[in-house]
Amino acid sequence: MLLQFISNLFESDESVQNPYDIVIQINDKVSPLDRRNLYMLPLHDFLSDHNYGEISGGGILKEEPGEIIFCDIHVKFYKKEISTIVLNEIINFVEICGAPKGSKIIIENTHQEIPFGKNEGIAIYFDGENLDEKAHFVQSEISKRTNILQSADRYWKGNSTTGLYFYGQSFEKMKEEVSYFMSAHPVYKSARITQIA
């Protein structure tokens, strides 16, 4: 029962456990489809163009209520030795794709973890009724105020809570704009703001 619960938390692309050399764990609360478009497809092309290796799987880790914690991508290299230069190139590339702070590469053989990520993240949680309507309006307004053009819908709907996620250069600047918006719209004053990257 516990194993089934744990397996349900992790949505994987792999029908079988494929071999991999590194795990790229991305601290982004992004849907499986958006993870594919934002990270996996560009990384696939990058690895292929440089003849470094290939993507062998990955997944999304969720908390019990269904909120995404992070996503990851498994990479199998063509060469046995993992070059520091190649790892740095992969890190730089995934950061260009938008990887937030709190991301890391995990080397399978040594379990070494290499932290990376540049963007910071903010989560806004709403409780109550008409959450879809509220979330859409807030997402639009916050995007305008922070000049963040969302390339993906980062959104989670629980039983009684809805979460919106934004990633940008500065959490403090995003928080300032969000707080100003909340104070101007009393209906949103009960929203909770959390730093997620």
C-alpha positions as CSV (number, residue, x, y, z in Angstrom):
1,M,0.0,0.0,0.0
2,L,2.8,2.4,0.9
3,L,4.7,1.6,-2.2
4,Q,1.7,2.2,-4.4
5,F,1.2,5.5,-2.6
6,I,4.8,6.5,-3.3
7,S,4.6,5.3,-6.9
8,N,1.4,7.4,-7.4
9,L,3.4,10.5,-6.3
10,F,5.8,10.2,-9.1
11,E,4.4,10.4,-12.6
12,S,7.1,8.9,-14.9
13,D,7.5,8.8,-18.7
14,E,9.2,5.4,-18.4
15,S,7.4,2.2,-18.9
16,V,10.5,0.4,-17.7
17,Q,13.5,1.7,-15.8
18,N,15.9,2.9,-18.4
19,P,19.5,3.4,-17.6
20,Y,20.8,6.9,-17.0
21,D,24.0,8.7,-15.9
22,I,22.5,11.9,-14.5
23,V,19.2,13.2,-13.3
24,I,18.4,16.8,-14.0
25,Q,16.0,17.8,-11.2
26,I,14.3,21.1,-12.1
27,N,12.6,23.1,-9.3
28,D,9.7,24.1,-11.6
29,K,6.1,23.4,-10.8
30,V,5.3,22.8,-14.4
31,S,2.9,20.3,-16.0
32,P,4.2,17.2,-17.8
33,L,3.3,18.8,-21.2
34,D,5.0,22.0,-20.5
35,R,8.0,20.2,-19.0
36,R,8.3,18.5,-22.4
37,N,8.0,21.7,-24.4
38,L,10.1,23.9,-22.1
39,Y,12.9,21.5,-21.2
40,M,12.8,18.0,-22.7
41,L,12.5,18.9,-26.4
42,P,15.2,21.7,-26.4
43,L,17.5,19.5,-24.3
44,H,17.0,16.6,-26.6
45,D,18.1,18.8,-29.6
46,F,21.0,20.1,-27.6
47,L,22.3,16.7,-26.6
48,S,21.8,15.4,-30.1
49,D,23.5,18.4,-31.8
50,H,26.6,18.0,-29.6
51,N,26.5,14.1,-29.7
52,Y,26.6,14.1,-25.9
53,G,23.9,11.6,-25.2
54,E,20.1,11.2,-25.1
55,I,17.1,11.6,-22.7
56,S,16.2,8.2,-21.3
57,G,13.2,9.2,-19.1
58,G,12.0,11.5,-16.3
59,G,8.9,12.4,-14.4
60,I,7.0,14.8,-12.2
61,L,7.0,14.5,-8.4
62,K,3.8,15.5,-6.6
63,E,2.8,15.9,-3.0
64,E,-0.2,14.0,-1.7
65,P,-2.8,16.7,-2.6
66,G,-1.5,16.6,-6.2
67,E,0.6,19.8,-6.2
68,I,3.8,19.4,-8.2
69,I,7.1,19.6,-6.2
70,F,9.5,19.4,-9.1
71,C,10.2,17.7,-12.4
72,D,13.2,15.8,-13.6
73,I,14.9,14.5,-16.8
74,H,17.2,11.4,-17.0
75,V,20.1,11.6,-19.4
76,K,22.3,8.7,-20.7
77,F,25.7,9.8,-22.1
78,Y,27.4,8.2,-25.0
79,K,30.8,8.3,-23.3
80,K,31.5,6.5,-20.1
81,E,33.3,9.5,-18.4
82,I,31.2,12.4,-17.5
83,S,33.0,15.6,-18.4
84,T,32.7,18.6,-16.1
85,I,32.7,20.8,-19.2
86,V,29.7,18.9,-20.6
87,L,27.9,19.1,-17.3
88,N,28.5,22.9,-17.2
89,E,27.2,23.2,-20.8
90,I,24.1,21.3,-19.9
91,I,23.5,23.5,-16.8
92,N,23.9,26.7,-18.8
93,F,21.5,25.4,-21.4
94,V,18.8,24.4,-18.9
95,E,19.2,27.7,-17.1
96,I,18.6,29.5,-20.5
97,C,15.4,27.3,-20.8
98,G,14.3,28.9,-17.5
99,A,15.4,26.5,-14.7
100,P,14.8,28.2,-11.3
101,K,17.1,28.2,-8.3
102,G,16.9,25.0,-6.3
103,S,17.5,22.9,-9.3
104,K,20.3,20.3,-9.4
105,I,22.1,17.6,-11.3
106,I,22.5,14.3,-9.6
107,I,25.3,12.0,-10.8
108,E,24.0,8.5,-10.6
109,N,27.3,6.6,-9.9
110,T,28.6,9.0,-7.2
111,H,25.3,10.5,-6.0
112,Q,27.1,13.9,-6.2
113,E,24.7,16.8,-6.4
114,I,25.4,20.0,-8.4
115,P,23.0,22.9,-7.6
116,F,22.1,25.3,-10.3
117,G,19.3,27.7,-11.4
118,K,18.9,31.4,-11.9
119,N,15.3,32.4,-11.7
120,E,13.4,32.9,-8.5
121,G,9.9,31.8,-7.9
122,I,6.7,33.0,-6.1
123,A,3.6,31.0,-5.3
124,I,0.2,32.6,-4.6
125,Y,-2.4,30.4,-2.9
126,F,-6.2,31.2,-2.9
127,D,-8.9,29.5,-0.8
128,G,-12.6,29.7,-1.3
129,E,-15.1,29.7,-4.1
130,N,-14.9,30.7,-7.8
131,L,-11.2,29.9,-7.8
132,D,-10.8,29.4,-11.5
133,E,-12.2,32.9,-12.2
134,K,-10.0,34.5,-9.6
135,A,-6.9,32.6,-10.7
136,H,-7.3,33.7,-14.3
137,F,-7.7,37.3,-13.4
138,V,-4.8,37.3,-11.0
139,Q,-2.5,35.5,-13.4
140,S,-3.2,38.1,-16.1
141,E,-2.7,41.0,-13.8
142,I,0.4,39.7,-12.1
143,S,2.0,39.0,-15.5
144,K,1.3,42.6,-16.6
145,R,2.7,44.1,-13.4
146,T,5.8,42.0,-13.2
147,N,6.5,42.0,-17.0
148,I,6.6,38.2,-16.9
149,L,5.4,36.6,-20.0
150,Q,4.5,33.1,-18.9
151,S,5.6,30.5,-21.5
152,A,3.5,27.9,-19.6
153,D,0.4,27.8,-17.4
154,R,1.8,27.1,-13.9
155,Y,-1.3,26.4,-12.0
156,W,-2.6,23.9,-9.5
157,K,-6.1,23.3,-8.3
158,G,-6.7,21.4,-5.1
159,N,-10.0,20.6,-3.4
160,S,-10.3,24.0,-1.8
161,T,-7.1,25.8,-2.8
162,T,-5.7,27.1,-6.1
163,G,-2.0,27.8,-6.5
164,L,-0.4,30.1,-9.2
165,Y,3.3,30.1,-9.8
166,F,5.5,32.8,-11.4
167,Y,9.3,32.7,-12.1
168,G,11.4,35.8,-12.6
169,Q,14.7,37.4,-11.7
170,S,13.7,38.7,-8.3
171,F,11.3,37.2,-5.7
172,E,11.3,40.5,-3.8
173,K,10.2,42.5,-6.8
174,M,7.5,40.0,-7.7
175,K,6.3,39.9,-4.1
176,E,6.1,43.7,-4.0
177,E,3.9,43.8,-7.1
178,V,1.8,40.9,-5.9
179,S,1.3,42.6,-2.5
180,Y,0.4,45.9,-4.1
181,F,-2.2,44.1,-6.3
182,M,-3.6,42.3,-3.3
183,S,-4.0,45.4,-1.2
184,A,-5.8,47.1,-4.1
185,H,-8.3,44.2,-4.4
186,P,-9.6,43.2,-0.9
187,V,-11.2,40.0,-2.2
188,Y,-7.6,38.6,-2.6
189,K,-6.2,39.8,0.7
190,S,-6.4,36.3,2.2
191,A,-4.1,34.9,-0.4
192,R,-0.9,33.4,0.8
193,I,2.4,34.3,-0.8
194,T,5.4,31.9,-0.6
195,Q,8.9,31.8,-2.2
196,I,9.4,28.6,-4.1
197,A,12.8,29.3,-5.7
